[in-house]
Each structure stands twice: as structure tokens, then as C-alpha cells.
Amino acid sequence: MNEPIQIVCPYCSAVNRMQSERLDDRPKCGKCKEDLFAAHPAELTAANFDKTITRNELPVVVDFWASWCGPCKMMAPIFQQAAARLEPRVRLAKLNTEIEPMIAQQFGIQSIPTTIIFKNGKEIARRVGAMDLGTLLQWVQTYA
């Protein structure tokens, strides 16, 4: 059965309601008209973090990273490739812990990169350290 779901726009944070069977139809945001899925991770900030993880009815995979972190830089293109493969069934997003230290503290981020999968606003899985593409895809698909 075709269930309506909510998708948060990665550009304007508007909550879009759509039929789940239409996810593969390259849906656009009803407010800003941008693609809801652009095959790259959404950028999270204090302004959109809570809405993104709590209002998306898709699993949200968040990469907690920092610009000075070598393993984070190594994992960035892998996370990009994962977004292209996992969307539109999973939302991938990145949070810069240097810019948003309070969110990192809220989730007890002590080592980066840390990747957390959220479902319905709740943490369901966590992994610390860089992953190769195969490991990341397998890990996400296990929980999503």
C-alpha cells in the first residue's frame, strides 16, 4: 500500500508530504522547488538539525566531522558516493562539529568521524571511525 511520508527539504527545511511510491520520481520541494534528493549529503546546522532528524520519515545518517580531521577528509568522498547510492530511501547529512559543538556534545561525540543513524528522531546505530564505501553501505542497509 502507498503510504504518505514526510521529507524535510535539505535546502529550505520545509516539510514535504508525498506518497512513498513517488520517491523515485525526482521529487521537488513544494516551497523552494529544489530537488528533495540531489545525490549528496545535506548540510546540517543548529537551525535545521532537529527538524531534519525528527521530521524525516526516512532514516537519516549523519556524519559528524571536522575540517582538521584527516580520516574525515578521507571519508568525505565515500559519504558522497553513499548518498548517491542510498537516496531516496535514506537521507545522508553532515554536521561540522567545529561549527556546531553543542550538537556534538549533545550526542556525546568524542571521536570523529562518528556516523549515527537516526530513525524517527532516535539514534538506532553508531559507528566511530572512517569506513570504506562497501562497509558504509552494508552498515546503513543493516539498520535502514
C-alpha positions as CSV (number, residue, x, y, z in Angstrom):
1,M,0.0,0.0,0.0
2,N,1.2,3.5,-0.8
3,E,1.8,5.4,2.4
4,P,2.3,9.2,2.6
5,I,5.6,10.1,4.2
6,Q,7.3,13.4,5.3
7,I,10.6,14.5,3.7
8,V,12.5,17.6,5.0
9,C,14.0,19.7,2.2
10,P,17.8,19.8,2.5
11,Y,17.8,23.4,1.2
12,C,14.9,25.3,3.0
13,S,13.9,22.8,5.7
14,A,10.3,22.8,4.6
15,V,8.5,19.5,5.5
16,N,7.1,17.9,2.3
17,R,4.4,15.3,2.4
18,M,4.4,12.8,-0.5
19,Q,3.4,9.3,-1.5
20,S,6.2,6.8,-0.8
21,E,5.9,5.2,-4.2
22,R,6.9,8.6,-5.7
23,L,10.3,8.7,-4.1
24,D,12.0,7.6,-7.3
25,D,10.3,10.3,-9.4
26,R,12.9,13.0,-8.5
27,P,10.5,14.9,-6.2
28,K,10.9,18.7,-5.7
29,C,10.3,20.8,-2.6
30,G,6.8,22.4,-2.6
31,K,8.3,25.6,-1.1
32,C,11.7,26.2,-2.8
33,K,11.3,23.9,-5.8
34,E,14.8,22.3,-5.3
35,D,15.2,18.6,-5.7
36,L,14.5,16.8,-2.4
37,F,17.3,14.3,-3.2
38,A,20.4,15.6,-5.0
39,A,22.7,12.6,-4.6
40,H,24.8,14.5,-2.0
41,P,24.7,14.8,1.8
42,A,22.6,17.6,3.3
43,E,24.5,20.2,5.4
44,L,23.2,20.3,9.0
45,T,23.3,23.3,11.3
46,A,21.7,24.2,14.6
47,A,18.9,25.7,12.6
48,N,17.9,22.5,10.8
49,F,19.4,19.6,12.7
50,D,16.4,18.7,15.0
51,K,13.8,19.1,12.2
52,T,15.9,17.0,9.8
53,I,16.3,14.1,12.2
54,T,12.8,14.2,13.8
55,R,10.5,15.2,10.9
56,N,12.0,13.0,8.1
57,E,10.2,9.7,7.9
58,L,13.2,8.2,6.2
59,P,16.3,7.0,8.2
60,V,18.8,9.9,8.5
61,V,22.5,9.0,8.5
62,V,24.7,11.8,10.0
63,D,28.4,12.1,9.6
64,F,29.9,14.2,12.5
65,W,33.1,15.6,11.1
66,A,35.7,18.5,11.4
67,S,37.8,20.2,8.7
68,W,41.1,19.4,10.5
69,C,40.4,15.7,10.8
70,G,42.4,13.5,8.3
71,P,40.0,10.5,8.5
72,C,37.1,12.8,8.0
73,K,38.6,14.2,4.8
74,M,39.3,10.7,3.6
75,M,35.7,9.6,4.3
76,A,34.0,12.7,2.7
77,P,34.0,11.4,-0.9
78,I,32.9,8.0,0.3
79,F,29.9,9.6,2.1
80,Q,29.1,11.5,-1.1
81,Q,29.1,8.2,-3.1
82,A,26.9,6.6,-0.4
83,A,24.4,9.4,-0.7
84,A,24.2,8.9,-4.5
85,R,23.5,5.1,-3.9
86,L,21.2,5.2,-0.9
87,E,18.9,8.2,-1.8
88,P,15.9,8.4,-1.9
89,R,15.4,5.6,0.7
90,V,17.8,7.2,3.2
91,R,18.8,10.8,3.8
92,L,22.6,11.4,4.3
93,A,23.7,14.5,6.1
94,K,26.9,16.0,7.5
95,L,27.4,18.1,10.7
96,N,30.6,20.1,11.2
97,T,31.5,19.7,14.8
98,E,33.7,22.8,14.8
99,I,30.8,25.0,13.8
100,E,28.2,23.2,15.9
101,P,30.0,21.9,19.1
102,M,26.8,22.0,21.2
103,I,25.1,19.4,19.0
104,A,28.2,17.2,19.0
105,Q,28.3,17.5,22.8
106,Q,24.5,16.7,23.0
107,F,25.3,13.4,21.2
108,G,28.4,12.6,23.1
109,I,30.7,12.8,20.1
110,Q,34.2,12.2,21.5
111,S,36.0,11.0,18.3
112,I,35.5,11.8,14.7
113,P,34.4,10.8,12.2
114,T,31.3,9.4,14.0
115,T,28.4,8.3,12.0
116,I,24.9,7.9,13.6
117,I,21.8,6.5,12.0
118,F,18.6,8.2,13.3
119,K,15.1,6.8,12.7
120,N,12.0,8.7,13.8
121,G,14.3,11.1,15.7
122,K,16.0,8.4,17.7
123,E,19.5,7.1,17.4
124,I,19.4,3.5,16.3
125,A,23.1,2.8,15.5
126,R,26.5,4.5,15.8
127,R,29.9,3.8,14.3
128,V,33.2,5.6,15.1
129,G,35.9,5.9,12.5
130,A,36.2,6.1,8.8
131,M,34.6,3.4,6.6
132,D,35.1,2.4,3.1
133,L,32.1,2.5,0.7
134,G,31.2,-1.2,1.0
135,T,31.3,-1.1,4.8
136,L,29.3,2.1,5.0
137,L,26.6,0.8,2.6
138,Q,26.3,-2.5,4.3
139,W,26.2,-0.9,7.8
140,V,23.4,1.6,6.7
141,Q,21.4,-1.1,4.9
142,T,21.5,-3.3,8.0
143,Y,19.7,-0.6,10.0
144,A,17.7,1.3,7.4
